[in-house]
Amino acid sequence: MTDLPRTAAVVTPRDLPLGLADLPLRVDAWVSGLRMDAAPQDGDVLLRLLEIGFLPGERVRVVARAFPAGDPLAVRVGRTTFALRRREAALVQVSTRAPVVEVPA
C-alpha cells in the first residue's frame, strides 16, 4: 500500500470548477470566473454576464430549467433571478465550494 505524500492535495469532483449550465437544480455554488477562452462572438455575452452580477465569489443557484430540453435556465445570482440560455450559462464557471474570505490582520 502506497501512502500519499503529506503535501499532496486530494481533489474531489466537488472541488472541480464546472459550468453553470451543468449545475444541478437548487445547489448553492459560487462564481469562480468566466470562460475567457470563449468564441469571439461571445464577447458581448461575457460583458453582459459581468454587468448583471456574475462576478467571482458571487453566490449562484439554478432554480429552474425549461421542460423538456432544459433551455433556458432560471438562475439566481445574489437576490436577482435571470433567464439564461444554456450556451450563456456554460460561459460561467462555478464551484460548489464556498470561497475563502481572508480577514486582514
HELIX and SHEET records of a PDB file:
HELIX    1   1 PRO A   13  ASP A   15  5                                   3    
HELIX    2   2 LEU A   20  ASP A   22  5                                   3    
HELIX    3   3 PRO A   40  ASP A   42  5                                   3    
HELIX    4   4 GLY A   43  GLU A   51  1                                   9    
HELIX    5   5 ARG A   86  ALA A   89  1                                   4    
SHEET    1   A 6 LEU A  18  GLY A  19  0                                        
SHEET    2   A 6 VAL A  92  SER A  95 -1                                        
SHEET    3   A 6 ALA A  29  LEU A  34 -1                                        
SHEET    4   A 6 ARG A  59  ARG A  65 -1                                        
SHEET    5   A 6 LEU A  73  VAL A  77 -1                                        
SHEET    6   A 6 THR A  80  LEU A  84 -1                                        
END                                                                             
